[in-house]
Amino acid sequence: MRKRLGVMCSGNGTNFENIVKSCWNHEVVIMIYNNENCGAAQRAAKYGIPAAYFPHSEQVRIANEFKWQRVDYIILAGYMRILSKGFIDSFPNKIINVHPSLLPKYKGLHAVEQAMDSSDTVTGCTVHYVNEELDAGQIIKQAEVPILENDTVEILTKRIQQEEYRILPEVIDML
């Protein structure tokens, strides 16, 4: 069944663009961003997808926009803020996030750096439902990425992103 997707971004928008290009069975009806210099806004324009800037503090307005757009799911694709209980309760089990670690390890910011600073030999990414706790919702799918001896944060991040680009569309298709 074709789903109506709303996407939330804060950064460059590579996961957003991947969703647009890979999830052709679904429709991205709006992308909302909270950083005025968000690269995702230019990517939305490139694909003719409506995009709207809302400060993070305006979560009631953001929720109303998603309701007005009749989204089936909200995808956090690099949205770097915590959502309020009220926002999450407005879309029960309809908000998913992609995170660059094998949760429950390394929640929050700097997850790649934390994995590299550990004695771990493997890290990866996780797609999970969003709940009130930071990066603690039910895990839907994970992908492992080895930590190699000569990795830098940038190199490892790129390999993790490749797995994010693979598993996030798979999860969207199975929702």
C-alpha positions in Angstrom: 0.0 0.0 0.0 1.3 3.4 -1.0 2.1 5.5 2.1 2.1 9.2 2.6 5.4 10.2 4.3 6.4 13.2 6.2 10.2 13.7 6.8 11.9 15.8 9.4 15.5 17.0 8.8 18.1 19.3 10.4 21.1 18.8 8.2 22.5 18.0 4.8 19.5 15.8 3.8 21.3 12.8 2.3 18.9 10.4 4.0 16.0 12.5 2.9 17.2 12.4 -0.7 17.7 8.6 -0.4 14.1 8.2 0.8 12.8 10.2 -2.2 14.9 8.2 -4.7 14.5 4.8 -3.1 10.9 4.7 -1.8 9.2 5.3 -5.1 6.3 3.1 -4.0 5.4 5.8 -1.5 4.9 9.6 -1.6 6.9 12.1 0.4 4.3 14.8 0.9 6.3 17.2 3.0 9.7 17.7 4.5 9.9 19.8 7.6 13.2 21.2 8.8 14.3 23.1 11.9 17.6 24.6 10.7 17.3 27.5 8.3 20.6 26.5 6.6 19.5 22.9 6.2 20.8 21.3 3.0 17.7 19.1 2.9 15.6 22.2 1.9 17.6 22.5 -1.3 17.2 18.7 -1.9 13.4 19.1 -1.5 13.3 21.9 -4.0 15.3 19.8 -6.4 12.6 17.1 -6.3 9.6 19.4 -6.1 8.7 18.3 -2.6 7.0 20.9 -0.4 9.3 21.9 2.5 8.6 24.1 5.5 10.8 25.6 8.1 9.5 25.4 11.7 11.6 26.2 14.8 11.8 23.1 17.0 9.8 24.9 19.7 6.7 24.9 17.4 6.0 21.2 17.7 2.2 21.8 17.9 2.3 23.6 14.5 4.6 20.8 13.1 2.1 18.1 14.3 -0.8 20.1 12.8 1.0 20.3 9.4 1.6 16.6 9.4 -2.1 16.0 10.2 -3.2 18.4 7.5 -1.0 16.5 5.0 -2.6 13.2 6.2 0.8 11.5 6.7 0.9 7.8 7.4 4.4 7.9 8.9 6.9 10.5 10.0 10.6 9.7 9.2 13.3 11.4 11.2 16.2 11.6 8.8 18.8 13.5 10.6 16.4 15.5 12.8 18.7 16.5 15.6 16.1 17.4 18.3 14.0 15.4 20.8 10.3 15.4 20.2 7.8 16.2 22.9 5.5 13.7 24.5 2.5 15.5 23.0 4.0 15.3 19.5 4.8 11.6 19.9 1.4 10.8 21.4 -0.2 12.5 18.3 1.3 9.8 16.1 1.5 6.6 18.1 3.9 4.1 16.4 4.0 6.3 13.3 7.4 8.0 13.9 10.6 6.2 13.0 14.2 7.4 13.3 17.5 6.2 11.9 20.5 6.4 14.3 24.2 5.8 13.5 24.9 3.1 16.1 23.8 -0.4 17.1 21.3 0.8 19.8 21.1 0.5 22.7 24.7 1.5 22.5 25.8 5.1 21.9 22.6 7.1 22.1 22.4 10.7 21.2 25.1 12.8 19.6 28.6 11.7 18.6 27.6 8.0 18.3 30.3 7.3 15.7 33.0 8.9 17.8 31.8 6.9 20.9 32.0 3.7 19.0 35.5 4.4 17.7 36.7 5.4 21.2 35.4 2.1 22.6 37.0 -1.3 22.2 34.2 -2.4 19.9 35.1 -3.9 16.5 31.7 -3.4 15.1 29.2 -0.6 15.0 26.4 0.1 12.6 23.0 1.8 12.4 19.5 1.3 13.8 16.0 2.1 12.6 13.6 2.4 15.5 10.3 3.7 16.6 10.5 7.0 18.4 9.3 7.2 22.0 9.8 9.7 24.8 13.3 8.5 25.7 16.3 9.4 23.5 17.0 6.7 21.0 15.2 4.1 23.1 12.2 3.1 21.1 11.5 -0.4 19.8 14.2 -1.5 17.3 12.9 -2.3 13.9 16.1 -3.2 12.0 19.8 -2.9 12.4 22.9 -3.2 10.2 26.4 -3.9 11.3 29.5 -2.1 10.0 33.0 -3.2 11.0 35.3 -0.7 12.7 38.6 -0.9 10.7 42.0 -0.1 12.1 42.6 2.8 9.8 39.1 4.3 10.1 38.6 8.0 10.7 35.3 9.3 12.0 34.5 10.6 8.5 35.3 7.3 6.7 33.3 5.2 9.2 30.4 7.6 9.1 30.2 7.2 5.3 30.2 3.4 5.6 27.4 3.7 8.3 25.5 6.0 6.1 25.6 3.5 3.2 23.9 1.0 5.5 21.3 3.7 6.6 20.5 4.3 2.9 19.9 0.5 2.5 17.9 -0.3 5.6 15.7 2.8 6.0 13.9 2.3 2.7 13.5 -1.4 3.5 11.8 -0.5 6.8 9.6 2.0 5.2 8.4 -0.6 2.7 7.6 -3.1 5.4 5.7 -0.6 7.7 
